[in-house]
Every structure is written in C-alpha cells, then in structure tokens.
Amino acid sequence: METEDIKTGNVHQGANVRKFRQLIGMKQEVLADLLGINQQSVSRIEQKRVIEEDLLVKIANILHISPEIIQKLEENPTSIVIENNTFQTGSSNVGVVEQQRDNIVNHPVDQLMELNKEQASLYERMLALEKEKNALLEKLLKEK
C-alpha cells in the first residue's frame, strides 16, 4: 500500500475519471455503454486509485483527453472545490458562471489546470535541486 502512494503521489485516477466525466456532463450509464460494461463497473472504476493502463486509455479516448491527465492530475484543494461545484444544467452555479464568463479571466477548470502545471513545475525544480545536491555530495565523497 505504501509503495502505491509513493508511485501515484496524491493522484486518484478513478476520481479524475469521475471529474472529467462530470465536467462534460456524461452519466456513468453512458460511459458504461461506450465501454461495453455496466454502470456498477464504472462506479467501481471511479473508486480505484490506480486504473489498468488499457482501460485507462479507452476511458481517456471516450472523454477526449490524454491518458496522462488522468494518470497525473493530483488532488488538491482547488480540485476539491471544483468537484463540489456542479456545473450541470439546473445547478445554481451554472447561471452565475455563464453570466460572469466574460468578466472572468480564466474558467475554473483552466485555473485548475494552471495550478497543476505550476505544481508540476515546482516539483521538477525541487527534483533538479536534489539531483544537483546528490551530484555535489558524490563529488565530495570521491575526493575523499
């Protein structure tokens, strides 16, 4: 279990599938139909932290997104806020978002994606610094 957390970080692939499915307004039954499975199976998939690669690719193709997005989009407070706001027809949020869309610089989903890019960039910089530090320590050890 601990190795799974290390490999996936704070990524929950099933939750990511659910988020993107809901964002495009697709019901579990429709996704199940397109995958050739039943709705209960889709529900179980959305509860999995890690989804099998071949199934993940099929789902990503149906949702018209890259599989890497499902694999790497980490949960963070922003994504939870977006998830808890429904953007479905009849929701009180939809009218507000649509009315203010011209005044908003970025749509909430765009902001979420931007925050995730920043997070990835920070991680990459931290990793580069760690590599530099390790190289320096190795050099010092070789000199002794």
N, C-alpha and C positions, 0 to 999 in steps of 0.2 A: 504493500500500500504506500509506504513512504517513497519508494522508487518511482511510483506513478506520479506522485506530487512533484518530485524533482523533474521528471521528464516533461510534465504538462504545465508546471507552474500553477498559475491561477486560472487556467483555461478549463472550461467545461463545455466540451464540444456539443453535447446534447442541448444545453441551454442556448448555445449560439445558433443551432439549427432552429430552435423554437423562436428566438428573437427575430431572425431573418424571415422565417415563415410568417410570423405575425406582422412584421413590417410590410410585407407585400400583400397582406390580407388573405393568406391561404389558410384554409382549415386543415386539421390533421387528416380528415377523411380524404381530401383532395390529394394531399401528399401521399397518403397510403395507396390510393388508387393509381397514382403515377408510378409508384414503386412496385406495385403488384402485391402489396401486403395489406393487412387490416389496420384499422385505426389504433387498436391497442398496441400493436407492434411499433407504430410511430410514437406513441406515448412512452413506451419503454426506451426507444432510441433517444428521445429527448431527455431522459433521465440519466443516460450514460455520460460519464465524464470523458471517456475515450470511445470513439466510434471506429469500427473497422474501416480500413483505407478504401476498399472497393465500394462499400456502401456510402461512405462519406463523399466520394467522387460523384456517385449517382445523385445524391441529395443536392450537392453543390450545383450540378448541371441543371437540375429541375428548378432550383432557386435562382439560377443565372448569376452565381457568384463563384469566386475562386475557392477551391477547397482549402487553400492556405488561410483564408479569412476565418473559416470555421475552426481550423486547427490552432490558430494563433491568437485570436481575439480574446484577450483576458478580461475577466470580470473586474470591474472597478466601480466605485460609487456612481460614476456617470452612467454606466451601462445599466445599473440597477434603477436609476431614476427614469431612464428612457423606457426600460422594460415595464415599470409600474405605471407609466402613462400609456393608455391605449390610444392608438391613432386609427381606430376603426370608425366606420360610419355610425353616427348616433352618439358618439362619445362627445362629451362637452369640450374636450381638448381640441378636437378636430377643427371646429369653427374658429377658435382662437388662433390656432396655428395657421390656418388658411388666411384669416383676416390679417394677421401680422406678418405673413411670409415676406411681403415686400419690404417691411421695416427691419426684418431680422437679417443680419449679415450672413449667418450660417444656419442651416436647418439642424435640429438636434442630432440627427444621425451623422451629418457632416462633422459636427463638433465632436461627437463620439469617436469617429474615425481619426480625426486630427489628434485628439488626446492619445489615442492608441499609438499613432505614429510617433508622437513625442515620447511616449513611454518606451517604445522600442528603440528610439534614438538614444535615450538616456542609458538604457541597458547596454547598447552596443558601445557607448563611450566608457561605461564602467568596465565592461569586459576588456576593452582595449587597454585601459589603465592597469587592470590586473595582469594582463599579458606583459606589459612593459615592466611592471614590478617584478614579475616572475623571472623575466629575462635578466634584469639587473641583479637579482639575487643569485641566479645561476652563474652569472659572470663573476660575482664576488666570491662564490664558492669555488670556482675553477681557479681563481687567482691564489687562493689559499692552498 
